[in-house]
Amino acid sequence: MNKTVKVKIGYKEYSLASDNEASVIASTERVNEQLEHLKNSLGNLPEETLAILAALNIAENDIKNEEKMKESVTYLQKELRNMSALLKEAIS
């Protein structure tokens, strides 16, 4: 069941519908952290520019994490095949 969650991103408040309040709050914190980091490192840029840069940074991190996950899955699949072969050999 969706619940309305009030959050503050940058200087604006939003009411968001979600069935996972904790996820919305964690996402909001991540966006605000990115905005703050960009403000501190790039100076006084328009809010819209900072928001776009924050979105790009978060998306890039998400893509990197997906790639790492795929690599981990591939590695684990290979290891499981090797273990399975060793077990079959040991049983035979």
DAZIJO-V879587 format. One record per pair of residues at least 6 apart in sequence whose ideal C-beta (glycine too) atoms are under 7 Angstrom apart, sorted by the first residue. I is the first residue (numbers start at 1). J is the second residue. D is the distance in Angstrom with one decimal. If there is no record, write none. Layout:
<<I & J & D> <I & J & D>>
This chain:
<<1 & 19 & 6.3> <2 & 17 & 4.5> <2 & 18 & 6.3> <2 & 19 & 5.3> <3 & 18 & 6.4> <3 & 19 & 6.9> <3 & 21 & 6.0> <4 & 15 & 5.2> <4 & 17 & 5.8> <5 & 16 & 5.1> <5 & 18 & 5.5> <5 & 21 & 5.1> <5 & 24 & 4.6> <6 & 13 & 6.3> <6 & 15 & 5.3> <7 & 14 & 5.5> <7 & 16 & 6.2> <7 & 24 & 6.4> <7 & 25 & 6.8> <7 & 28 & 4.3> <9 & 28 & 5.9> <9 & 31 & 5.5> <9 & 32 & 6.3> <10 & 35 & 5.5> <10 & 47 & 5.8> <16 & 24 & 5.6> <18 & 24 & 4.6> <30 & 58 & 6.5> <31 & 54 & 5.9> <31 & 58 & 7.0> <34 & 54 & 3.8> <34 & 57 & 5.4> <34 & 58 & 6.0> <35 & 50 & 5.5> <35 & 54 & 5.1> <38 & 50 & 5.1> <38 & 53 & 5.4> <38 & 54 & 6.0> <39 & 50 & 6.3>>
